[in-house]
Amino acid sequence: MIEDAPVVAERFRDEHWPEVEALYLACFGHQTRDAGALARCQREMTGAGWVVRADARVVGFGSVAKPDTRYDFADWQVVEAVVLALHPEARAWVASSGIRAHTTATDWLRYLPGARVGTAVGVDPSWRRRGVARLLAEARIEDARRGGARAFIVSCIQGSGSEVLYRELGFDMLVTVPDHYLGGEDMGVLGLRLGEPCDRDRYVWLQPTPRMVRAWRLRMVVQGGGLAATCGAVGAAWPAAFWWMALLVAWGVGFTWSTGSFRKPGPRELVIPGS
Ligand SMILES: CC(C)(COP(=O)(O)OP(=O)(O)OC[C@H]1O[C@@H](n2cnc3c(N)ncnc32)[C@H](O)[C@@H]1OP(=O)(O)O)[C@@H](O)C(=O)NCCC(=O)NCCS
């Protein structure tokens, strides 16, 4: 509990960032696999995150992902935990769907319709066990509730102090991602329901990553260039065989087209069956 006033929770503003960055590094610097984590934390926090100030300095921060944030992943962005949090009836379907749980679970969580996602909490070591994280959690949850969110979702090291805190606040464990952190710890994703499960928006969007689009472009260039070079070479060496070659190529292109490999990756809707 915080006894020594004044300790206040306030919305994150850009001028807090230098202090938050130092805190973030002190709390997570050795843990994160992701080089862009700090910049992302800042992007997320602007307007949505909270800090706790005491002794005229920032002693804790709690980031909240903006609902419309989009990130660059290694693969399709899948939103499993959104489904689990807001569509409990879909648990069995998710379990049997073979959807790959991306290790950056907090990233795909943000696609849950109607959910707020708290991403990171860090407290100055000299201020721990004095209620700062609790204050941050309560501020973010209250804010989400006022904003009409149907669920609040967080992730943390399984079995850690923050899991204890979130469970005390009524969160349920939704999903665990083994060996998520650099130290080999498992990540737990916990959810607190704030409203009714959604009765609409029964879908999630899968976004292609820039990597996927780049791979597609490269394929097009290599395939197109290869075909043109082959036709050119055959036409030059055996003019009589050129039309047969062109026919063969046209058949090949038609066949490849029908398999969908020329299609540029675009957003896909994943429909969630349920009552
Ligand atoms: C986890 C962390 C955010 C907790 O911050 P904190 O301000 O010390 O937490 P609080 O004082 O608000 O604790 C609230 C409750 O959470 C639980 N809790 C907090 N830290 C705990 C710990 N180390 N072990 C067990 N329970 C703990 C307790 O139930 C506590 O209530 P109590 O003090 O009345 O027993 C802080 O230790 C930290 O920054 N750790 C490094 C970064 C990190 O792991 N962040 C969480 C992952 S996103």
The ligand as an ORCA input file, in Angstrom:
! r2SCAN-3c Opt
* xyz 0 1
  C       5.701     -6.825    -11.148
  C       5.785     -5.355    -10.729
  C       5.205     -4.506    -11.834
  C       4.959     -5.191     -9.431
  O       4.966     -3.817     -9.090
  P       4.693     -3.325     -7.600
  O       4.425     -1.871     -7.647
  O       5.787     -3.797     -6.734
  O       3.361     -4.116     -7.239
  P       2.328     -3.692     -6.090
  O       3.061     -3.126     -4.933
  O       1.251     -2.845     -6.683
  O       1.743     -5.113     -5.689
  C       0.355     -5.400     -5.694
  C       0.191     -6.872     -5.386
  O       0.779     -7.670     -6.405
  C       1.383     -8.832     -5.807
  N       2.837     -8.775     -6.012
  C       3.562     -7.740     -6.494
  N       4.864     -8.082     -6.593
  C       4.964     -9.349     -6.148
  C       6.032    -10.277     -6.026
  N       7.281     -9.952     -6.357
  N       5.750    -11.525     -5.579
  C       4.498    -11.893     -5.250
  N       3.438    -11.051     -5.331
  C       3.664     -9.806     -5.781
  C       1.069     -8.768     -4.340
  O      -0.162     -9.466     -4.132
  C       0.876     -7.285     -4.108
  O       0.047     -6.998     -3.012
  P       0.716     -6.892     -1.533
  O       1.936     -6.035     -1.662
  O      -0.367     -6.270     -0.730
  O       1.049     -8.297     -1.136
  C       7.239     -4.948    -10.419
  O       7.814     -5.886     -9.540
  C       8.125     -4.821    -11.653
  O       8.222     -3.764    -12.250
  N       8.780     -5.933    -12.062
  C       9.679     -5.908    -13.237
  C       8.907     -5.782    -14.527
  C       7.838     -6.836    -14.670
  O       8.062     -8.027    -14.446
  N       6.634     -6.417    -15.079
  C       5.483     -7.281    -15.212
  C       5.401     -7.927    -16.548
  S       4.622     -6.912    -17.767
*
